[in-house]
Amino acid sequence: MKVEPYLMFEGRCEEALDFYRSALGAQVTALMRFKDHPESAGGPGCAEGGGPGPTPEMVMHAAFTVGDT
Protein backbone atom coordinates (compact mmCIF):
# COMPACT_ATOMS: atom_id res chain seq x y z
CA MET A 1 0.00 0.00 0.00
CA LYS A 2 1.24 3.48 -0.86
CA VAL A 3 0.35 6.36 1.46
CA GLU A 4 0.31 9.92 0.06
CA PRO A 5 -0.50 12.45 2.80
CA TYR A 6 -1.51 16.02 1.90
CA LEU A 7 -0.09 18.52 4.38
CA MET A 8 -0.99 22.19 4.94
CA PHE A 9 1.59 24.69 6.24
CA GLU A 10 -0.25 28.04 6.51
CA GLY A 11 2.24 30.00 4.42
CA ARG A 12 5.35 28.05 5.49
CA CYS A 13 5.44 25.33 2.84
CA GLU A 14 8.78 26.43 1.39
CA GLU A 15 10.35 26.26 4.85
CA ALA A 16 8.93 22.75 5.35
CA LEU A 17 10.26 21.61 1.96
CA ASP A 18 13.73 22.92 2.84
CA PHE A 19 13.59 20.99 6.11
CA TYR A 20 12.52 17.75 4.39
CA ARG A 21 15.34 18.18 1.85
CA SER A 22 18.01 18.65 4.53
CA ALA A 23 16.70 16.21 7.16
CA LEU A 24 15.37 13.40 4.96
CA GLY A 25 17.05 13.91 1.60
CA ALA A 26 13.67 14.60 -0.01
CA GLN A 27 13.50 15.30 -3.73
CA VAL A 28 10.86 17.83 -4.80
CA THR A 29 9.05 16.40 -7.83
CA ALA A 30 6.49 19.18 -8.36
CA LEU A 31 6.06 22.75 -7.17
CA MET A 32 3.38 25.33 -8.01
CA ARG A 33 3.38 28.86 -6.66
CA PHE A 34 0.28 31.03 -6.41
CA LYS A 35 1.62 33.18 -9.27
CA ASP A 36 1.63 30.07 -11.50
CA HIS A 37 -2.05 29.27 -10.88
CA PRO A 38 -4.43 30.10 -13.74
CA GLU A 39 -6.43 32.41 -11.44
CA SER A 40 -4.54 35.23 -9.74
CA ALA A 41 -3.47 34.87 -6.10
CA GLY A 42 -6.19 36.17 -3.84
CA GLY A 43 -8.95 34.91 -6.12
CA PRO A 44 -12.18 33.32 -4.93
CA GLY A 45 -11.60 30.84 -2.12
CA CYS A 46 -8.22 32.23 -1.05
CA ALA A 47 -7.66 33.31 2.55
CA GLU A 48 -11.15 32.47 3.73
CA GLY A 49 -11.80 33.55 7.29
CA GLY A 50 -10.48 37.08 6.93
CA GLY A 51 -6.77 36.30 7.21
CA PRO A 52 -4.14 37.74 4.89
CA GLY A 53 -4.13 36.24 1.42
CA PRO A 54 -1.20 34.41 -0.15
CA THR A 55 1.59 36.27 -1.87
CA PRO A 56 2.42 35.30 -5.46
CA GLU A 57 5.70 33.63 -4.36
CA MET A 58 4.07 31.36 -1.77
CA VAL A 59 3.89 27.66 -2.56
CA MET A 60 0.38 26.54 -3.45
CA HIS A 61 1.10 22.85 -4.06
CA ALA A 62 4.20 20.68 -3.95
CA ALA A 63 5.05 17.00 -4.10
CA PHE A 64 8.20 15.26 -2.95
CA THR A 65 9.66 11.81 -2.51
CA VAL A 66 11.87 10.39 0.22
CA GLY A 67 14.04 7.50 -0.89
CA ASP A 68 12.09 5.00 -2.99
CA THR A 69 8.70 6.08 -1.66
Biopython code that builds the backbone (N, CA, C, O; Angstrom):
import numpy as np
from Bio.PDB.StructureBuilder import StructureBuilder

atoms = [
    (1, "MET", "N", (0.848, -1.171, 0.000)),
    (1, "MET", "CA", (0.000, 0.000, 0.000)),
    (1, "MET", "C", (0.898, 1.239, 0.000)),
    (1, "MET", "O", (1.909, 1.290, 0.700)),
    (2, "LYS", "N", (0.514, 2.218, -0.784)),
    (2, "LYS", "CA", (1.242, 3.477, -0.861)),
    (2, "LYS", "C", (0.411, 4.560, -0.181)),
    (2, "LYS", "O", (-0.767, 4.736, -0.491)),
    (3, "VAL", "N", (1.032, 5.282, 0.747)),
    (3, "VAL", "CA", (0.350, 6.360, 1.464)),
    (3, "VAL", "C", (0.856, 7.692, 0.926)),
    (3, "VAL", "O", (2.066, 7.904, 0.844)),
    (4, "GLU", "N", (-0.056, 8.596, 0.557)),
    (4, "GLU", "CA", (0.306, 9.919, 0.055)),
    (4, "GLU", "C", (-0.422, 10.985, 0.862)),
    (4, "GLU", "O", (-1.510, 11.413, 0.474)),
    (5, "PRO", "N", (0.162, 11.425, 1.986)),
    (5, "PRO", "CA", (-0.502, 12.453, 2.798)),
    (5, "PRO", "C", (-0.480, 13.810, 2.096)),
    (5, "PRO", "O", (0.404, 14.085, 1.284)),
    (6, "TYR", "N", (-1.455, 14.651, 2.417)),
    (6, "TYR", "CA", (-1.510, 16.022, 1.903)),
    (6, "TYR", "C", (-1.432, 16.938, 3.113)),
    (6, "TYR", "O", (-2.340, 16.957, 3.944)),
    (7, "LEU", "N", (-0.354, 17.690, 3.213)),
    (7, "LEU", "CA", (-0.085, 18.522, 4.381)),
    (7, "LEU", "C", (-0.332, 19.987, 4.074)),
    (7, "LEU", "O", (-0.142, 20.428, 2.941)),
    (8, "MET", "N", (-0.754, 20.742, 5.075)),
    (8, "MET", "CA", (-0.988, 22.186, 4.944)),
    (8, "MET", "C", (-0.027, 22.902, 5.896)),
    (8, "MET", "O", (0.172, 22.455, 7.025)),
    (9, "PHE", "N", (0.567, 24.006, 5.446)),
    (9, "PHE", "CA", (1.586, 24.687, 6.243)),
    (9, "PHE", "C", (1.312, 26.156, 6.514)),
    (9, "PHE", "O", (2.198, 26.845, 7.019)),
    (10, "GLU", "N", (0.142, 26.664, 6.206)),
    (10, "GLU", "CA", (-0.252, 28.040, 6.511)),
    (10, "GLU", "C", (0.836, 29.059, 6.152)),
    (10, "GLU", "O", (1.261, 29.850, 6.995)),
    (11, "GLY", "N", (1.276, 29.028, 4.901)),
    (11, "GLY", "CA", (2.243, 30.004, 4.418)),
    (11, "GLY", "C", (3.695, 29.630, 4.634)),
    (11, "GLY", "O", (4.582, 30.415, 4.301)),
    (12, "ARG", "N", (3.969, 28.440, 5.186)),
    (12, "ARG", "CA", (5.346, 28.052, 5.492)),
    (12, "ARG", "C", (5.771, 26.791, 4.736)),
    (12, "ARG", "O", (6.651, 26.061, 5.192)),
    (13, "CYS", "N", (5.159, 26.538, 3.603)),
    (13, "CYS", "CA", (5.443, 25.329, 2.839)),
    (13, "CYS", "C", (6.897, 25.286, 2.361)),
    (13, "CYS", "O", (7.543, 24.240, 2.427)),
    (14, "GLU", "N", (7.401, 26.408, 1.886)),
    (14, "GLU", "CA", (8.778, 26.427, 1.387)),
    (14, "GLU", "C", (9.762, 26.065, 2.500)),
    (14, "GLU", "O", (10.727, 25.335, 2.274)),
    (15, "GLU", "N", (9.510, 26.576, 3.687)),
    (15, "GLU", "CA", (10.350, 26.260, 4.846)),
    (15, "GLU", "C", (10.285, 24.755, 5.156)),
    (15, "GLU", "O", (11.307, 24.131, 5.439)),
    (16, "ALA", "N", (9.090, 24.190, 5.099)),
    (16, "ALA", "CA", (8.932, 22.754, 5.346)),
    (16, "ALA", "C", (9.666, 21.933, 4.286)),
    (16, "ALA", "O", (10.326, 20.948, 4.616)),
    (17, "LEU", "N", (9.558, 22.328, 3.020)),
    (17, "LEU", "CA", (10.260, 21.607, 1.955)),
    (17, "LEU", "C", (11.765, 21.647, 2.172)),
    (17, "LEU", "O", (12.446, 20.637, 1.992)),
    (18, "ASP", "N", (12.289, 22.807, 2.557)),
    (18, "ASP", "CA", (13.726, 22.924, 2.835)),
    (18, "ASP", "C", (14.138, 21.982, 3.963)),
    (18, "ASP", "O", (15.191, 21.349, 3.898)),
    (19, "PHE", "N", (13.294, 21.893, 5.005)),
    (19, "PHE", "CA", (13.585, 20.988, 6.114)),
    (19, "PHE", "C", (13.597, 19.538, 5.636)),
    (19, "PHE", "O", (14.520, 18.791, 5.959)),
    (20, "TYR", "N", (12.583, 19.130, 4.870)),
    (20, "TYR", "CA", (12.518, 17.751, 4.390)),
    (20, "TYR", "C", (13.698, 17.423, 3.477)),
    (20, "TYR", "O", (14.189, 16.294, 3.483)),
    (21, "ARG", "N", (14.153, 18.397, 2.695)),
    (21, "ARG", "CA", (15.339, 18.183, 1.853)),
    (21, "ARG", "C", (16.562, 17.910, 2.721)),
    (21, "ARG", "O", (17.286, 16.940, 2.496)),
    (22, "SER", "N", (16.788, 18.774, 3.718)),
    (22, "SER", "CA", (18.006, 18.653, 4.526)),
    (22, "SER", "C", (17.943, 17.486, 5.511)),
    (22, "SER", "O", (18.947, 16.800, 5.703)),
    (23, "ALA", "N", (16.799, 17.246, 6.134)),
    (23, "ALA", "CA", (16.701, 16.208, 7.164)),
    (23, "ALA", "C", (16.490, 14.805, 6.593)),
    (23, "ALA", "O", (16.991, 13.828, 7.150)),
    (24, "LEU", "N", (15.754, 14.704, 5.489)),
    (24, "LEU", "CA", (15.374, 13.395, 4.963)),
    (24, "LEU", "C", (15.913, 13.105, 3.570)),
    (24, "LEU", "O", (15.728, 12.005, 3.049)),
    (25, "GLY", "N", (16.579, 14.087, 2.963)),
    (25, "GLY", "CA", (17.055, 13.906, 1.596)),
    (25, "GLY", "C", (15.932, 13.895, 0.579)),
    (25, "GLY", "O", (16.058, 13.277, -0.478)),
    (26, "ALA", "N", (14.832, 14.573, 0.885)),
    (26, "ALA", "CA", (13.671, 14.600, -0.006)),
    (26, "ALA", "C", (14.019, 15.237, -1.347)),
    (26, "ALA", "O", (14.844, 16.147, -1.428)),
    (27, "GLN", "N", (13.375, 14.741, -2.388)),
    (27, "GLN", "CA", (13.499, 15.299, -3.731)),
    (27, "GLN", "C", (12.146, 15.882, -4.123)),
    (27, "GLN", "O", (11.151, 15.160, -4.182)),
    (28, "VAL", "N", (12.106, 17.191, -4.393)),
    (28, "VAL", "CA", (10.857, 17.833, -4.798)),
    (28, "VAL", "C", (10.580, 17.445, -6.246)),
    (28, "VAL", "O", (11.411, 17.667, -7.126)),
    (29, "THR", "N", (9.407, 16.866, -6.486)),
    (29, "THR", "CA", (9.047, 16.397, -7.826)),
    (29, "THR", "C", (8.066, 17.324, -8.533)),
    (29, "THR", "O", (7.897, 17.236, -9.749)),
    (30, "ALA", "N", (7.420, 18.210, -7.781)),
    (30, "ALA", "CA", (6.487, 19.181, -8.364)),
    (30, "ALA", "C", (6.372, 20.364, -7.418)),
    (30, "ALA", "O", (6.415, 20.202, -6.198)),
    (31, "LEU", "N", (6.225, 21.556, -7.986)),
    (31, "LEU", "CA", (6.058, 22.753, -7.169)),
    (31, "LEU", "C", (5.267, 23.785, -7.965)),
    (31, "LEU", "O", (5.634, 24.121, -9.090)),
    (32, "MET", "N", (4.183, 24.284, -7.381)),
    (32, "MET", "CA", (3.381, 25.333, -8.013)),
    (32, "MET", "C", (3.230, 26.478, -7.023)),
    (32, "MET", "O", (2.826, 26.277, -5.877)),
    (33, "ARG", "N", (3.555, 27.662, -7.473)),
    (33, "ARG", "CA", (3.381, 28.858, -6.656)),
    (33, "ARG", "C", (2.046, 29.509, -7.017)),
    (33, "ARG", "O", (1.485, 29.240, -8.080)),
    (34, "PHE", "N", (1.548, 30.358, -6.136)),
    (34, "PHE", "CA", (0.276, 31.029, -6.406)),
    (34, "PHE", "C", (0.344, 31.829, -7.704)),
    (34, "PHE", "O", (-0.659, 31.928, -8.411)),
    (35, "LYS", "N", (1.507, 32.404, -8.034)),
    (35, "LYS", "CA", (1.625, 33.185, -9.268)),
    (35, "LYS", "C", (1.496, 32.311, -10.514)),
    (35, "LYS", "O", (1.211, 32.819, -11.599)),
    (36, "ASP", "N", (1.706, 30.987, -10.368)),
    (36, "ASP", "CA", (1.627, 30.069, -11.505)),
    (36, "ASP", "C", (0.224, 29.522, -11.723)),
    (36, "ASP", "O", (-0.033, 28.866, -12.732)),
    (37, "HIS", "N", (-0.672, 29.779, -10.804)),
    (37, "HIS", "CA", (-2.046, 29.275, -10.885)),
    (37, "HIS", "C", (-2.797, 30.052, -11.956)),
    (37, "HIS", "O", (-2.573, 31.253, -12.110)),
    (38, "PRO", "N", (-3.675, 29.401, -12.695)),
    (38, "PRO", "CA", (-4.429, 30.099, -13.745)),
    (38, "PRO", "C", (-5.209, 31.313, -13.244)),
    (38, "PRO", "O", (-5.306, 32.314, -13.955)),
    (39, "GLU", "N", (-5.771, 31.243, -12.022)),
    (39, "GLU", "CA", (-6.427, 32.412, -11.437)),
    (39, "GLU", "C", (-5.383, 33.153, -10.622)),
    (39, "GLU", "O", (-4.455, 32.535, -10.100)),
    (40, "SER", "N", (-5.517, 34.460, -10.504)),
    (40, "SER", "CA", (-4.539, 35.232, -9.744)),
    (40, "SER", "C", (-4.620, 34.899, -8.266)),
    (40, "SER", "O", (-5.671, 34.492, -7.772)),
    (41, "ALA", "N", (-3.493, 35.075, -7.552)),
    (41, "ALA", "CA", (-3.475, 34.875, -6.105)),
    (41, "ALA", "C", (-4.480, 35.821, -5.480)),
    (41, "ALA", "O", (-4.615, 36.966, -5.912)),
    (42, "GLY", "N", (-5.175, 35.354, -4.478)),
    (42, "GLY", "CA", (-6.193, 36.174, -3.840)),
    (42, "GLY", "C", (-7.544, 36.053, -4.505)),
    (42, "GLY", "O", (-8.464, 36.802, -4.178)),
    (43, "GLY", "N", (-7.679, 35.117, -5.436)),
    (43, "GLY", "CA", (-8.946, 34.913, -6.121)),
    (43, "GLY", "C", (-9.966, 34.263, -5.212)),
    (43, "GLY", "O", (-9.701, 34.064, -4.027)),
    (44, "PRO", "N", (-11.123, 33.931, -5.744)),
    (44, "PRO", "CA", (-12.181, 33.317, -4.935)),
    (44, "PRO", "C", (-11.673, 32.077, -4.200)),
    (44, "PRO", "O", (-11.011, 31.221, -4.787)),
    (45, "GLY", "N", (-11.991, 31.995, -2.917)),
    (45, "GLY", "CA", (-11.600, 30.844, -2.118)),
    (45, "GLY", "C", (-10.287, 31.002, -1.391)),
    (45, "GLY", "O", (-9.973, 30.189, -0.522)),
    (46, "CYS", "N", (-9.503, 32.021, -1.716)),
    (46, "CYS", "CA", (-8.221, 32.225, -1.051)),
    (46, "CYS", "C", (-8.418, 32.992, 0.248)),
    (46, "CYS", "O", (-9.234, 33.911, 0.319)),
    (47, "ALA", "N", (-7.680, 32.615, 1.255)),
    (47, "ALA", "CA", (-7.659, 33.309, 2.551)),
    (47, "ALA", "C", (-9.044, 33.472, 3.146)),
    (47, "ALA", "O", (-9.387, 34.544, 3.644)),
    (48, "GLU", "N", (-9.837, 32.419, 3.098)),
    (48, "GLU", "CA", (-11.151, 32.473, 3.725)),
    (48, "GLU", "C", (-10.971, 32.648, 5.222)),
    (48, "GLU", "O", (-9.993, 32.162, 5.789)),
    (49, "GLY", "N", (-11.887, 33.326, 5.857)),
    (49, "GLY", "CA", (-11.802, 33.548, 7.287)),
    (49, "GLY", "C", (-11.212, 34.892, 7.638)),
    (49, "GLY", "O", (-11.013, 35.178, 8.818)),
    (50, "GLY", "N", (-10.926, 35.722, 6.663)),
    (50, "GLY", "CA", (-10.480, 37.077, 6.928)),
    (50, "GLY", "C", (-8.987, 37.242, 7.135)),
    (50, "GLY", "O", (-8.532, 38.357, 7.390)),
    (51, "GLY", "N", (-8.214, 36.185, 7.036)),
    (51, "GLY", "CA", (-6.768, 36.304, 7.207)),
    (51, "GLY", "C", (-6.127, 36.897, 5.970)),
    (51, "GLY", "O", (-6.789, 37.082, 4.949)),
    (52, "PRO", "N", (-4.836, 37.197, 6.058)),
    (52, "PRO", "CA", (-4.144, 37.745, 4.887)),
    (52, "PRO", "C", (-4.077, 36.702, 3.774)),
    (52, "PRO", "O", (-3.935, 35.508, 4.039)),
    (53, "GLY", "N", (-4.177, 37.150, 2.556)),
    (53, "GLY", "CA", (-4.127, 36.241, 1.421)),
    (53, "GLY", "C", (-2.701, 35.836, 1.105)),
    (53, "GLY", "O", (-1.756, 36.402, 1.655)),
    (54, "PRO", "N", (-2.538, 34.868, 0.230)),
    (54, "PRO", "CA", (-1.204, 34.412, -0.145)),
    (54, "PRO", "C", (-0.504, 35.438, -1.022)),
    (54, "PRO", "O", (-1.149, 36.201, -1.742)),
    (55, "THR", "N", (0.817, 35.448, -0.954)),
    (55, "THR", "CA", (1.594, 36.272, -1.869)),
    (55, "THR", "C", (1.878, 35.431, -3.114)),
    (55, "THR", "O", (1.825, 34.203, -3.046)),
    (56, "PRO", "N", (2.175, 36.060, -4.237)),
    (56, "PRO", "CA", (2.421, 35.301, -5.464)),
    (56, "PRO", "C", (3.552, 34.281, -5.346)),
    (56, "PRO", "O", (3.520, 33.256, -6.027)),
    (57, "GLU", "N", (4.556, 34.537, -4.494)),
    (57, "GLU", "CA", (5.696, 33.629, -4.365)),
    (57, "GLU", "C", (5.435, 32.442, -3.444)),
    (57, "GLU", "O", (6.224, 31.496, -3.424)),
    (58, "MET", "N", (4.349, 32.473, -2.684)),
    (58, "MET", "CA", (4.066, 31.358, -1.768)),
    (58, "MET", "C", (3.767, 30.083, -2.544)),
    (58, "MET", "O", (3.220, 30.118, -3.646)),
    (59, "VAL", "N", (4.138, 28.960, -1.946)),
    (59, "VAL", "CA", (3.893, 27.656, -2.557)),
    (59, "VAL", "C", (2.428, 27.276, -2.368)),
    (59, "VAL", "O", (1.910, 27.270, -1.251)),
    (60, "MET", "N", (1.782, 26.965, -3.471)),
    (60, "MET", "CA", (0.378, 26.544, -3.447)),
    (60, "MET", "C", (0.276, 25.025, -3.319)),
    (60, "MET", "O", (-0.569, 24.513, -2.584)),
    (61, "HIS", "N", (1.140, 24.313, -4.036)),
    (61, "HIS", "CA", (1.100, 22.853, -4.065)),
    (61, "HIS", "C", (2.507, 22.355, -4.357)),
    (61, "HIS", "O", (3.215, 22.927, -5.186)),
    (62, "ALA", "N", (2.906, 21.301, -3.684)),
    (62, "ALA", "CA", (4.198, 20.679, -3.953)),
    (62, "ALA", "C", (4.092, 19.186, -3.693)),
    (62, "ALA", "O", (3.240, 18.734, -2.928)),
    (63, "ALA", "N", (4.956, 18.436, -4.330)),
    (63, "ALA", "CA", (5.051, 16.998, -4.097)),
    (63, "ALA", "C", (6.527, 16.656, -3.965)),
    (63, "ALA", "O", (7.379, 17.255, -4.621)),
    (64, "PHE", "N", (6.817, 15.685, -3.108)),
    (64, "PHE", "CA", (8.201, 15.261, -2.954)),
    (64, "PHE", "C", (8.261, 13.780, -2.637)),
    (64, "PHE", "O", (7.277, 13.179, -2.208)),
    (65, "THR", "N", (9.431, 13.204, -2.854)),
    (65, "THR", "CA", (9.659, 11.807, -2.511)),
    (65, "THR", "C", (10.800, 11.736, -1.513)),
    (65, "THR", "O", (11.663, 12.613, -1.466)),
    (66, "VAL", "N", (10.789, 10.679, -0.716)),
    (66, "VAL", "CA", (11.873, 10.389, 0.218)),
    (66, "VAL", "C", (12.320, 8.970, -0.084)),
    (66, "VAL", "O", (11.550, 8.023, 0.077)),
    (67, "GLY", "N", (13.547, 8.824, -0.515)),
    (67, "GLY", "CA", (14.038, 7.499, -0.886)),
    (67, "GLY", "C", (13.244, 6.931, -2.045)),
    (67, "GLY", "O", (13.002, 7.619, -3.037)),
    (68, "ASP", "N", (12.839, 5.677, -1.924)),
    (68, "ASP", "CA", (12.088, 5.003, -2.991)),
    (68, "ASP", "C", (10.584, 5.100, -2.810)),
    (68, "ASP", "O", (9.835, 4.380, -3.469)),
    (69, "THR", "N", (10.133, 5.982, -1.925)),
    (69, "THR", "CA", (8.700, 6.083, -1.656)),
    (69, "THR", "C", (8.018, 7.000, -2.638)),
    (69, "THR", "O", (6.806, 7.200, -2.557)),
]
sb = StructureBuilder()
sb.init_structure("model")
sb.init_model(0)
sb.init_chain("A")
sb.init_seg("    ")
for serial, (resi, resn, name, xyz) in enumerate(atoms, 1):
    if name == "N":
        sb.init_residue(resn, " ", resi, " ")
    sb.init_atom(name, np.array(xyz, "f"), 0.0, 1.0, " ", f" {name:<3s}", serial, name[0])
structure = sb.get_structure()
